């Protein structure tokens, strides 16, 4: 029972982080952000951001652009349109 409660708590926290990340990416549009910059803005570790960026990429909500050695992230085109129409 306790393990299930812990998993639910982690899921809720993970969803909060993902939503904050999406909010930051919407706020800075049309600019892209690096893992380091997202981590700084949210006050979480780069490892945490990397984990949730991968999840958001798999969900089709963000996309990655490689410039030299840097990976930059932005909202996927469909998500930006939805956000701009809703806002």
N, C-alpha and C positions, 0 to 999 in steps of 0.2 A: 504493500500500500504506500509506504513512504517513498519507494523508488519511483512509483507512478507520479506522486505529487512533485518530486524533484524534477522529473522529466517535463511535466506541465509548466513548472516555473521556468525552466530553461527555454522551453518553446515560447513562452510569453516574452521573456527578455530578448530572445532572438528576434522575434517579430518587432519589438520596439526598436531594436538596433537597425533592422532592415528598413523600417519606415523612416527613421531619422536619416539614414543614408540617402534614401530616395528624396527626402525633403531637401537635403543639402544639394543634391544634384539638380533638383528642380530650381532651387534658389540661384545657383550660379550659371544656369543655362544662358548662353550657349557654350560656356567654358567647360572643359573637362577637368577632372580632379585625379590626382595620384592617390595611391593607397595611403601614403604618408600624410597628404593633405586632408583626406577624409578622416583619418585617425585623429589628427590634430583638432579638427573642427568638432568632432564628436567627443573627444576626451577618452578614447578607448585605444587599445593597442593595435598596432599594424597587423598582428596575427589575427585578431578578431575581425578587423575590416576585411582582410584577405579571405577569411572563411565566408563571411556573408556576401562579399562581392561575387564569389564563386557560386553561391546559392542563387543570388539575383540574376547572374548570367544564365544559369541553368533554367531559371523560370522565364527567361526571355525579357527581363525588365531593364537590364543594363547591357551596354556593349563596351568592348575594350578596343582601344586604338593604340597601336605600338608606334612610338616615335623614338628611334634609336634604341636605347636600352630601357627607356621609360614606358610603362603601361599607364594609359590614361583612361578613365572611365566616365561614361555619360549615360543619361537615360536613353533608352532605345526610342527610335522615332515614334512608334505607336503610343508609347507612354507619354511622351512630351505632348503630342497632339491632344490626348485625353485630358492631361493636366491643364493645358492652355484653354481648352474649350470649357472645362469645369470652372476655371478661375476667372 
